[in-house]
Amino acid sequence: MTITDFTTVPRIAWHQLVNDSGQPILKGAQLFGDALRLAGFAILTDAPFRRDLLERNYSLMKDVFGLGIKKLSQKYTYPEIGFQRGYMPTKTEVGIRCNNEPDEKEVMAFGSYHNIKMLDVEGYTETVEEYYSACQDIGFTLMHVLSIYLDPDGVERNYLLGLFRNGDRNKTDDSHMRHIRYPGTAKRMACAHTDSNMLSLLPAAAGKGLEVKNNKDEWMPVQTEPGDLVVNAGDMLNMISGGRIRSTLHRIENKLTDRSQFRHSMPFFFHPDHKQELKILESCKNEPAGRRMFKHENITGYHLLFELLNLYKVIPEGVSVDEWQRSMERLKRDGF
């Protein structure tokens, strides 16, 4: 099967990507890479992403958001780090493609280290971290698959995979996961945007609304079934691939008919170790310049992420990139 048209999001079975030992399959790498080059999105079926934890995550996040904005804001919010951990109130992120109106969503954010301890809902933090760890493993496997596609000769494969694992293959990524609640009263749940990371993993959400802009400049719903895992490429992957991989605009529209209800989702954003330098792979330097989102030939993950977080106005005004990086590194070292 060759993916040549982007009128629906390509569907790919997990067993086409990796063998029983978890090693990439060449044909599957080409299939997955072509999907992300054309669409920036793929739907994976039968991916081993801990579906057993999904319902518990969804149930517990409802309990957490049920605590209310006032309590969550008083006990669990950290604007000084750009809401990269803990609670982010509604109407915080600015929709730069929607007349700079803020998105109507609430967020609980988690990372690879020193997460907030939710004292008011028993088992919440532990359950999220267990699912988070499984997502890290899926993300690394998919980057391994993409390394075959992006660097078929293997010249820079150690560099690419080393952005997420150290020499002992221990996890070193600075990934980010969100529990999100969108209200049924929202004019717009999430404005059109791209993701800042390498890959995003999104289990089929508890509610419709995810739409992707296709190559005909049309908004197209992402149709999922229970057990599907939606994967999309982010801006960092566009950068290191020289534009070969597409970071596609997507949005969340309000499809709820009952305004008293909520839509819940839990995207996982697979980031590299932000201290490391991101650079265009040698095998990707001949891609047409028009496919590239950035002029950078190389930049650290921290600096590129800071640019993007500033764009959506979640970094406090007046905070420099160096100050923000120091605060994140202190968090990594010392916790809250």
Secondary structure by P-SEA (a helix, b strand, c coil): cccccccccbbbbccccccccccccaaaaaaaaaaaacccbbbbccccccccaaaaaaaaaaaaaaccaaaaaaccccccccccccccccccccccccccccccccbbbbccccccccccccaaaaaaaaaaaaaaaaaaaaaaaaaaaacccccaaaaaaaaccccccccccbbbbbbbbbbccccccccbbbbcccbbbbccccccbbbbbccccbbbbbcccccbbbbbccaaaaaaacccccbbbbbbccccccccbbbbbbbbbbbccccbbbbcccccccccccccccccccccaaaaaaaaaaaaccccccccaaaaaaaaaaaacccc
